[in-house]
Amino acid sequence: MKCKIPIKRKELEYYSCTPILQTMRRSAKQHGYNTIWGAIWFTFWSVVDYGLHLGAQFSPTPGTRVWLQKRRGVKIGKNVQIGPFVALDYVFPNFVSISDGVSIAGWNYILTHVTPLEYHNCDFDSYVAPVKIEKDAWIAIGTIILPGVTIGEGAVVAAGSLVTKDVEPHALVAGTPARFIKRLTRYKEHNSRGGKHDSEGKGSPDNG
Ligand SMILES: CC(C)(COP(=O)(O)OP(=O)(O)OC[C@H]1O[C@@H](n2cnc3c(N)ncnc32)[C@H](O)[C@@H]1OP(=O)(O)O)[C@@H](O)C(=O)NCCC(=O)NCCS
């Protein structure tokens, strides 16, 4: 779906339970569609986008997952692997960017927006913010990455982690919330040998 707002942090309306038409109008405005016709166009593409979102999660091969996520507006570089059942933000997929050589294992959630209930507006911000996953990072299985986070080049997010802050390049982080565990050195050795990444091949059919 084409989103017309610039890819940078933007405050959003808080969530309130409203009738479906009002909800769609609000969502359309958040994506930069301010007219009635714009809202209808946006609503149509939201339905298409939902199909792509489901297809990308259930698709059996990494190549089709990447292809479908790109159709949703996710920016994806070369030689990227995406595992099964990976949810890249349902509402603002175009705020996710994934650089070359990144591997995202299955069952991961990458979120770019947070819209708390109106009732909580004194306690939490409501916003959308870009998530960037830099070159050659590895996101292991079952993690959650929150809005606005950048995962640095060559960094590793260990299985089951919840990432609330930026991760430095070539760092291993783990846990909930994710904490720095150690600096990764093998990546540099690998590069200095002129090694190639596994992701340059076709990869396994199931990057779970
Ligand atoms: C990243 C990973 C490989 C690191 O595993 P590892 O080599 O055992 O890590 P280390 O030995 O360097 O562990 C260092 C510390 O971090 C902790 N740690 C490692 N992985 C952790 C995790 N997922 N969550 C919390 N803590 C973790 C270890 O317990 C250890 O703590 P200690 O020093 O207090 O004993 C592993 O956590 C992981 O995520 N594996 C990927 C599994 C996966 O996604 N498979 C499918 C796709 S390929």
The ligand as an SDF file (V2000), in Angstrom:
LIG
                    3D

 48 50  0  0  0  0  0  0  0  0999 V2000
   22.6670  -15.8640   19.2590 C   0  0  0  0  0  0  0  0  0  0  0  0
   22.9230  -17.2560   19.8100 C   0  0  0  0  0  0  0  0  0  0  0  0
   23.5050  -18.1240   18.7100 C   0  0  0  0  0  0  0  0  0  0  0  0
   23.9210  -17.1070   20.9470 C   0  0  0  0  0  0  0  0  0  0  0  0
   24.0690  -18.3640   21.5430 O   0  0  0  0  0  0  0  0  0  0  0  0
   25.4110  -18.7800   22.3210 P   0  0  0  0  0  0  0  0  0  0  0  0
   26.5260  -18.9680   21.3660 O   0  0  0  0  0  0  0  0  0  0  0  0
   25.0540  -19.9080   23.1880 O   0  0  0  0  0  0  0  0  0  0  0  0
   25.7210  -17.4920   23.1570 O   0  0  0  0  0  0  0  0  0  0  0  0
   26.9250  -17.2760   24.1410 P   0  0  0  0  0  0  0  0  0  0  0  0
   27.5490  -18.5810   24.5330 O   0  0  0  0  0  0  0  0  0  0  0  0
   27.8500  -16.2360   23.5850 O   0  0  0  0  0  0  0  0  0  0  0  0
   26.1350  -16.6930   25.3960 O   0  0  0  0  0  0  0  0  0  0  0  0
   26.6090  -15.6220   26.1580 C   0  0  0  0  0  0  0  0  0  0  0  0
   25.5780  -15.3450   27.2410 C   0  0  0  0  0  0  0  0  0  0  0  0
   24.3360  -14.9500   26.6410 O   0  0  0  0  0  0  0  0  0  0  0  0
   23.2790  -15.7800   27.1080 C   0  0  0  0  0  0  0  0  0  0  0  0
   22.3710  -16.0340   26.0080 N   0  0  0  0  0  0  0  0  0  0  0  0
   22.6470  -16.6350   24.8310 C   0  0  0  0  0  0  0  0  0  0  0  0
   21.5490  -16.6860   24.0590 N   0  0  0  0  0  0  0  0  0  0  0  0
   20.5640  -16.1060   24.7700 C   0  0  0  0  0  0  0  0  0  0  0  0
   19.1910  -15.8680   24.5050 C   0  0  0  0  0  0  0  0  0  0  0  0
   18.6290  -16.2380   23.3460 N   0  0  0  0  0  0  0  0  0  0  0  0
   18.4590  -15.2280   25.4490 N   0  0  0  0  0  0  0  0  0  0  0  0
   19.0270  -14.8600   26.6270 C   0  0  0  0  0  0  0  0  0  0  0  0
   20.3240  -15.0580   26.9350 N   0  0  0  0  0  0  0  0  0  0  0  0
   21.0700  -15.6840   26.0140 C   0  0  0  0  0  0  0  0  0  0  0  0
   23.9600  -17.0590   27.5500 C   0  0  0  0  0  0  0  0  0  0  0  0
   23.1840  -17.7210   28.5230 O   0  0  0  0  0  0  0  0  0  0  0  0
   25.2540  -16.5320   28.1230 C   0  0  0  0  0  0  0  0  0  0  0  0
   25.0070  -16.0230   29.4250 O   0  0  0  0  0  0  0  0  0  0  0  0
   26.0820  -16.2780   30.6210 P   0  0  0  0  0  0  0  0  0  0  0  0
   27.3550  -15.6210   30.1250 O   0  0  0  0  0  0  0  0  0  0  0  0
   25.4590  -15.6020   31.7760 O   0  0  0  0  0  0  0  0  0  0  0  0
   26.1970  -17.7460   30.7260 O   0  0  0  0  0  0  0  0  0  0  0  0
   21.5930  -17.8940   20.3430 C   0  0  0  0  0  0  0  0  0  0  0  0
   21.1050  -17.1840   21.4480 O   0  0  0  0  0  0  0  0  0  0  0  0
   20.5140  -17.8570   19.3040 C   0  0  0  0  0  0  0  0  0  0  0  0
   19.7430  -16.9190   19.2310 O   0  0  0  0  0  0  0  0  0  0  0  0
   20.4510  -18.8920   18.4400 N   0  0  0  0  0  0  0  0  0  0  0  0
   19.5990  -18.8280   17.2600 C   0  0  0  0  0  0  0  0  0  0  0  0
   18.4990  -19.8530   17.2460 C   0  0  0  0  0  0  0  0  0  0  0  0
   17.6640  -19.6370   16.0290 C   0  0  0  0  0  0  0  0  0  0  0  0
   17.0920  -18.5810   15.8290 O   0  0  0  0  0  0  0  0  0  0  0  0
   17.5480  -20.6780   15.1770 N   0  0  0  0  0  0  0  0  0  0  0  0
   16.7130  -20.6310   13.9780 C   0  0  0  0  0  0  0  0  0  0  0  0
   17.1930  -19.7230   12.9010 C   0  0  0  0  0  0  0  0  0  0  0  0
   18.7890  -20.0520   12.2790 S   0  0  0  0  0  0  0  0  0  0  0  0
  1  2  1  0
  2  3  1  0
  2  4  1  0
  2 36  1  0
  4  5  1  0
  5  6  1  0
  6  7  2  0
  6  8  1  0
  6  9  1  0
  9 10  1  0
 10 11  2  0
 10 12  1  0
 10 13  1  0
 13 14  1  0
 14 15  1  0
 15 16  1  0
 15 30  1  0
 16 17  1  0
 17 18  1  0
 17 28  1  0
 18 19  1  0
 18 27  1  0
 19 20  2  0
 20 21  1  0
 21 22  1  0
 21 27  2  0
 22 23  1  0
 22 24  2  0
 24 25  1  0
 25 26  2  0
 26 27  1  0
 28 29  1  0
 28 30  1  0
 30 31  1  0
 31 32  1  0
 32 33  2  0
 32 34  1  0
 32 35  1  0
 36 37  1  0
 36 38  1  0
 38 39  2  0
 38 40  1  0
 40 41  1  0
 41 42  1  0
 42 43  1  0
 43 44  2  0
 43 45  1  0
 45 46  1  0
 46 47  1  0
 47 48  1  0
M  END
$$$$
